[in-house]
Amino acid sequence: MGNATIGRPRGFDADEALERAMHVFWEHGYEGACLTALTDAMGINKTSLYAAFGNKEQLFLKVLDRYADGPAGYAQRALEEPTARAVVEALLRGAAETTTRPDSPAGCLGVQAALPASDGNRCAHEALVEWRNTAAVRLEERFRRAVDEGDLPADADPHELATYVSTVAQGIAVQAANGLDRDALQRIVDTTLRQWAP
């Protein structure tokens, strides 16, 4: 037996372990996800966690990337919709669906994980702020394109629209974590879309 297997259980699957870590952070937030909960869920010991993923902060950054490409991938796909209204609808419906999946914790990892942030966890908090701000900038850029294409009125403010839609999307995540079901969240999306010019 070589040294590569020391501390690592037989059949260790890094991809599966990362998926399980994502669910722990999603459910408990960054601060609430203790190393014991993470290693138990991942099926590995602390030595294996550090060897494969680095420290808790480095693991969280990998999880955030996985979340952005996986469960939160609807946000990037929404930007590809042909009209600004379709972008908003895809983004908000995606938020309502993702935050109420029966196989996942309620809410959004990107919102839930940042709520409590002690000084010792500033790096994770700042990564989440940057993650959310980047999403808002991409949405603003998409709305700016919609203005340029005549899909939105020339006097529309892409920054204000992006801030508004991002706030509604994050509010959906918070309401999902508070226990609102998917149907109730979809009605919030319907209300938002009624405010949008057809």
MODELLER restraints for C-alpha pairs under 7 A, 6 or more apart:
rsr = mdl.restraints
at = mdl.atoms
rsr.add(forms.Gaussian(group=physical.xy_distance, feature=features.Distance(at['CA:7:A'], at['CA:45:A']), mean=6.72, stdev=0.5))
rsr.add(forms.Gaussian(group=physical.xy_distance, feature=features.Distance(at['CA:7:A'], at['CA:47:A']), mean=5.91, stdev=0.5))
rsr.add(forms.Gaussian(group=physical.xy_distance, feature=features.Distance(at['CA:7:A'], at['CA:48:A']), mean=5.60, stdev=0.5))
rsr.add(forms.Gaussian(group=physical.xy_distance, feature=features.Distance(at['CA:8:A'], at['CA:44:A']), mean=6.46, stdev=0.5))
rsr.add(forms.Gaussian(group=physical.xy_distance, feature=features.Distance(at['CA:8:A'], at['CA:48:A']), mean=5.32, stdev=0.5))
rsr.add(forms.Gaussian(group=physical.xy_distance, feature=features.Distance(at['CA:9:A'], at['CA:44:A']), mean=6.37, stdev=0.5))
rsr.add(forms.Gaussian(group=physical.xy_distance, feature=features.Distance(at['CA:17:A'], at['CA:42:A']), mean=4.44, stdev=0.5))
rsr.add(forms.Gaussian(group=physical.xy_distance, feature=features.Distance(at['CA:18:A'], at['CA:63:A']), mean=6.47, stdev=0.5))
rsr.add(forms.Gaussian(group=physical.xy_distance, feature=features.Distance(at['CA:20:A'], at['CA:41:A']), mean=5.89, stdev=0.5))
rsr.add(forms.Gaussian(group=physical.xy_distance, feature=features.Distance(at['CA:20:A'], at['CA:42:A']), mean=5.54, stdev=0.5))
rsr.add(forms.Gaussian(group=physical.xy_distance, feature=features.Distance(at['CA:21:A'], at['CA:38:A']), mean=5.76, stdev=0.5))
rsr.add(forms.Gaussian(group=physical.xy_distance, feature=features.Distance(at['CA:21:A'], at['CA:41:A']), mean=6.69, stdev=0.5))
rsr.add(forms.Gaussian(group=physical.xy_distance, feature=features.Distance(at['CA:21:A'], at['CA:42:A']), mean=6.13, stdev=0.5))
rsr.add(forms.Gaussian(group=physical.xy_distance, feature=features.Distance(at['CA:22:A'], at['CA:63:A']), mean=5.28, stdev=0.5))
rsr.add(forms.Gaussian(group=physical.xy_distance, feature=features.Distance(at['CA:23:A'], at['CA:104:A']), mean=6.84, stdev=0.5))
rsr.add(forms.Gaussian(group=physical.xy_distance, feature=features.Distance(at['CA:23:A'], at['CA:105:A']), mean=6.96, stdev=0.5))
rsr.add(forms.Gaussian(group=physical.xy_distance, feature=features.Distance(at['CA:24:A'], at['CA:33:A']), mean=6.20, stdev=0.5))
rsr.add(forms.Gaussian(group=physical.xy_distance, feature=features.Distance(at['CA:24:A'], at['CA:38:A']), mean=6.44, stdev=0.5))
rsr.add(forms.Gaussian(group=physical.xy_distance, feature=features.Distance(at['CA:25:A'], at['CA:33:A']), mean=5.65, stdev=0.5))
rsr.add(forms.Gaussian(group=physical.xy_distance, feature=features.Distance(at['CA:25:A'], at['CA:109:A']), mean=6.90, stdev=0.5))
rsr.add(forms.Gaussian(group=physical.xy_distance, feature=features.Distance(at['CA:25:A'], at['CA:113:A']), mean=6.56, stdev=0.5))
rsr.add(forms.Gaussian(group=physical.xy_distance, feature=features.Distance(at['CA:26:A'], at['CA:105:A']), mean=6.32, stdev=0.5))
rsr.add(forms.Gaussian(group=physical.xy_distance, feature=features.Distance(at['CA:26:A'], at['CA:108:A']), mean=6.85, stdev=0.5))
rsr.add(forms.Gaussian(group=physical.xy_distance, feature=features.Distance(at['CA:26:A'], at['CA:109:A']), mean=4.39, stdev=0.5))
rsr.add(forms.Gaussian(group=physical.xy_distance, feature=features.Distance(at['CA:26:A'], at['CA:112:A']), mean=6.84, stdev=0.5))
rsr.add(forms.Gaussian(group=physical.xy_distance, feature=features.Distance(at['CA:26:A'], at['CA:113:A']), mean=6.50, stdev=0.5))
rsr.add(forms.Gaussian(group=physical.xy_distance, feature=features.Distance(at['CA:27:A'], at['CA:105:A']), mean=5.26, stdev=0.5))
rsr.add(forms.Gaussian(group=physical.xy_distance, feature=features.Distance(at['CA:29:A'], at['CA:112:A']), mean=5.65, stdev=0.5))
rsr.add(forms.Gaussian(group=physical.xy_distance, feature=features.Distance(at['CA:29:A'], at['CA:113:A']), mean=3.56, stdev=0.5))
rsr.add(forms.Gaussian(group=physical.xy_distance, feature=features.Distance(at['CA:29:A'], at['CA:114:A']), mean=6.72, stdev=0.5))
rsr.add(forms.Gaussian(group=physical.xy_distance, feature=features.Distance(at['CA:30:A'], at['CA:113:A']), mean=4.92, stdev=0.5))
rsr.add(forms.Gaussian(group=physical.xy_distance, feature=features.Distance(at['CA:30:A'], at['CA:114:A']), mean=6.84, stdev=0.5))
rsr.add(forms.Gaussian(group=physical.xy_distance, feature=features.Distance(at['CA:39:A'], at['CA:45:A']), mean=5.55, stdev=0.5))
rsr.add(forms.Gaussian(group=physical.xy_distance, feature=features.Distance(at['CA:39:A'], at['CA:46:A']), mean=6.38, stdev=0.5))
rsr.add(forms.Gaussian(group=physical.xy_distance, feature=features.Distance(at['CA:53:A'], at['CA:59:A']), mean=5.29, stdev=0.5))
rsr.add(forms.Gaussian(group=physical.xy_distance, feature=features.Distance(at['CA:57:A'], at['CA:124:A']), mean=6.38, stdev=0.5))
rsr.add(forms.Gaussian(group=physical.xy_distance, feature=features.Distance(at['CA:71:A'], at['CA:98:A']), mean=6.35, stdev=0.5))
rsr.add(forms.Gaussian(group=physical.xy_distance, feature=features.Distance(at['CA:74:A'], at['CA:91:A']), mean=6.61, stdev=0.5))
rsr.add(forms.Gaussian(group=physical.xy_distance, feature=features.Distance(at['CA:74:A'], at['CA:94:A']), mean=5.66, stdev=0.5))
rsr.add(forms.Gaussian(group=physical.xy_distance, feature=features.Distance(at['CA:75:A'], at['CA:91:A']), mean=5.47, stdev=0.5))
rsr.add(forms.Gaussian(group=physical.xy_distance, feature=features.Distance(at['CA:78:A'], at['CA:87:A']), mean=4.95, stdev=0.5))
rsr.add(forms.Gaussian(group=physical.xy_distance, feature=features.Distance(at['CA:78:A'], at['CA:90:A']), mean=5.14, stdev=0.5))
rsr.add(forms.Gaussian(group=physical.xy_distance, feature=features.Distance(at['CA:78:A'], at['CA:91:A']), mean=5.37, stdev=0.5))
rsr.add(forms.Gaussian(group=physical.xy_distance, feature=features.Distance(at['CA:79:A'], at['CA:87:A']), mean=5.59, stdev=0.5))
rsr.add(forms.Gaussian(group=physical.xy_distance, feature=features.Distance(at['CA:79:A'], at['CA:139:A']), mean=6.94, stdev=0.5))
rsr.add(forms.Gaussian(group=physical.xy_distance, feature=features.Distance(at['CA:79:A'], at['CA:142:A']), mean=6.55, stdev=0.5))
rsr.add(forms.Gaussian(group=physical.xy_distance, feature=features.Distance(at['CA:81:A'], at['CA:87:A']), mean=5.24, stdev=0.5))
rsr.add(forms.Gaussian(group=physical.xy_distance, feature=features.Distance(at['CA:83:A'], at['CA:151:A']), mean=6.56, stdev=0.5))
rsr.add(forms.Gaussian(group=physical.xy_distance, feature=features.Distance(at['CA:84:A'], at['CA:143:A']), mean=6.30, stdev=0.5))
rsr.add(forms.Gaussian(group=physical.xy_distance, feature=features.Distance(at['CA:84:A'], at['CA:146:A']), mean=6.14, stdev=0.5))
rsr.add(forms.Gaussian(group=physical.xy_distance, feature=features.Distance(at['CA:84:A'], at['CA:151:A']), mean=6.88, stdev=0.5))
rsr.add(forms.Gaussian(group=physical.xy_distance, feature=features.Distance(at['CA:92:A'], at['CA:169:A']), mean=5.66, stdev=0.5))
rsr.add(forms.Gaussian(group=physical.xy_distance, feature=features.Distance(at['CA:92:A'], at['CA:189:A']), mean=6.10, stdev=0.5))
rsr.add(forms.Gaussian(group=physical.xy_distance, feature=features.Distance(at['CA:93:A'], at['CA:186:A']), mean=6.57, stdev=0.5))
rsr.add(forms.Gaussian(group=physical.xy_distance, feature=features.Distance(at['CA:93:A'], at['CA:189:A']), mean=6.62, stdev=0.5))
rsr.add(forms.Gaussian(group=physical.xy_distance, feature=features.Distance(at['CA:95:A'], at['CA:169:A']), mean=6.16, stdev=0.5))
rsr.add(forms.Gaussian(group=physical.xy_distance, feature=features.Distance(at['CA:95:A'], at['CA:172:A']), mean=6.79, stdev=0.5))
rsr.add(forms.Gaussian(group=physical.xy_distance, feature=features.Distance(at['CA:95:A'], at['CA:173:A']), mean=6.84, stdev=0.5))
rsr.add(forms.Gaussian(group=physical.xy_distance, feature=features.Distance(at['CA:96:A'], at['CA:172:A']), mean=6.32, stdev=0.5))
rsr.add(forms.Gaussian(group=physical.xy_distance, feature=features.Distance(at['CA:96:A'], at['CA:182:A']), mean=6.03, stdev=0.5))
rsr.add(forms.Gaussian(group=physical.xy_distance, feature=features.Distance(at['CA:96:A'], at['CA:185:A']), mean=5.67, stdev=0.5))
rsr.add(forms.Gaussian(group=physical.xy_distance, feature=features.Distance(at['CA:96:A'], at['CA:186:A']), mean=6.34, stdev=0.5))
rsr.add(forms.Gaussian(group=physical.xy_distance, feature=features.Distance(at['CA:97:A'], at['CA:182:A']), mean=6.49, stdev=0.5))
rsr.add(forms.Gaussian(group=physical.xy_distance, feature=features.Distance(at['CA:99:A'], at['CA:106:A']), mean=5.18, stdev=0.5))
rsr.add(forms.Gaussian(group=physical.xy_distance, feature=features.Distance(at['CA:99:A'], at['CA:107:A']), mean=4.37, stdev=0.5))
rsr.add(forms.Gaussian(group=physical.xy_distance, feature=features.Distance(at['CA:99:A'], at['CA:108:A']), mean=5.65, stdev=0.5))
rsr.add(forms.Gaussian(group=physical.xy_distance, feature=features.Distance(at['CA:99:A'], at['CA:173:A']), mean=5.80, stdev=0.5))
rsr.add(forms.Gaussian(group=physical.xy_distance, feature=features.Distance(at['CA:99:A'], at['CA:176:A']), mean=5.94, stdev=0.5))
rsr.add(forms.Gaussian(group=physical.xy_distance, feature=features.Distance(at['CA:100:A'], at['CA:106:A']), mean=5.34, stdev=0.5))
rsr.add(forms.Gaussian(group=physical.xy_distance, feature=features.Distance(at['CA:100:A'], at['CA:107:A']), mean=6.81, stdev=0.5))
rsr.add(forms.Gaussian(group=physical.xy_distance, feature=features.Distance(at['CA:100:A'], at['CA:176:A']), mean=6.29, stdev=0.5))
rsr.add(forms.Gaussian(group=physical.xy_distance, feature=features.Distance(at['CA:100:A'], at['CA:181:A']), mean=6.71, stdev=0.5))
rsr.add(forms.Gaussian(group=physical.xy_distance, feature=features.Distance(at['CA:100:A'], at['CA:182:A']), mean=5.90, stdev=0.5))
rsr.add(forms.Gaussian(group=physical.xy_distance, feature=features.Distance(at['CA:106:A'], at['CA:176:A']), mean=5.67, stdev=0.5))
rsr.add(forms.Gaussian(group=physical.xy_distance, feature=features.Distance(at['CA:106:A'], at['CA:177:A']), mean=4.82, stdev=0.5))
rsr.add(forms.Gaussian(group=physical.xy_distance, feature=features.Distance(at['CA:107:A'], at['CA:173:A']), mean=4.47, stdev=0.5))
rsr.add(forms.Gaussian(group=physical.xy_distance, feature=features.Distance(at['CA:107:A'], at['CA:174:A']), mean=5.92, stdev=0.5))
rsr.add(forms.Gaussian(group=physical.xy_distance, feature=features.Distance(at['CA:107:A'], at['CA:176:A']), mean=5.00, stdev=0.5))
rsr.add(forms.Gaussian(group=physical.xy_distance, feature=features.Distance(at['CA:107:A'], at['CA:177:A']), mean=4.37, stdev=0.5))
rsr.add(forms.Gaussian(group=physical.xy_distance, feature=features.Distance(at['CA:108:A'], at['CA:173:A']), mean=5.32, stdev=0.5))
rsr.add(forms.Gaussian(group=physical.xy_distance, feature=features.Distance(at['CA:110:A'], at['CA:128:A']), mean=6.07, stdev=0.5))
rsr.add(forms.Gaussian(group=physical.xy_distance, feature=features.Distance(at['CA:111:A'], at['CA:170:A']), mean=6.84, stdev=0.5))
rsr.add(forms.Gaussian(group=physical.xy_distance, feature=features.Distance(at['CA:114:A'], at['CA:125:A']), mean=5.42, stdev=0.5))
rsr.add(forms.Gaussian(group=physical.xy_distance, feature=features.Distance(at['CA:114:A'], at['CA:128:A']), mean=6.46, stdev=0.5))
rsr.add(forms.Gaussian(group=physical.xy_distance, feature=features.Distance(at['CA:117:A'], at['CA:125:A']), mean=6.24, stdev=0.5))
rsr.add(forms.Gaussian(group=physical.xy_distance, feature=features.Distance(at['CA:136:A'], at['CA:162:A']), mean=5.87, stdev=0.5))
rsr.add(forms.Gaussian(group=physical.xy_distance, feature=features.Distance(at['CA:136:A'], at['CA:163:A']), mean=6.64, stdev=0.5))
rsr.add(forms.Gaussian(group=physical.xy_distance, feature=features.Distance(at['CA:136:A'], at['CA:166:A']), mean=6.31, stdev=0.5))
rsr.add(forms.Gaussian(group=physical.xy_distance, feature=features.Distance(at['CA:139:A'], at['CA:162:A']), mean=5.60, stdev=0.5))
rsr.add(forms.Gaussian(group=physical.xy_distance, feature=features.Distance(at['CA:140:A'], at['CA:158:A']), mean=5.12, stdev=0.5))
rsr.add(forms.Gaussian(group=physical.xy_distance, feature=features.Distance(at['CA:140:A'], at['CA:159:A']), mean=5.32, stdev=0.5))
rsr.add(forms.Gaussian(group=physical.xy_distance, feature=features.Distance(at['CA:140:A'], at['CA:162:A']), mean=5.01, stdev=0.5))
rsr.add(forms.Gaussian(group=physical.xy_distance, feature=features.Distance(at['CA:143:A'], at['CA:158:A']), mean=5.11, stdev=0.5))
rsr.add(forms.Gaussian(group=physical.xy_distance, feature=features.Distance(at['CA:144:A'], at['CA:158:A']), mean=5.38, stdev=0.5))
rsr.add(forms.Gaussian(group=physical.xy_distance, feature=features.Distance(at['CA:146:A'], at['CA:152:A']), mean=5.41, stdev=0.5))
rsr.add(forms.Gaussian(group=physical.xy_distance, feature=features.Distance(at['CA:147:A'], at['CA:153:A']), mean=6.01, stdev=0.5))
rsr.add(forms.Gaussian(group=physical.xy_distance, feature=features.Distance(at['CA:147:A'], at['CA:154:A']), mean=5.65, stdev=0.5))
rsr.add(forms.Gaussian(group=physical.xy_distance, feature=features.Distance(at['CA:172:A'], at['CA:185:A']), mean=6.44, stdev=0.5))
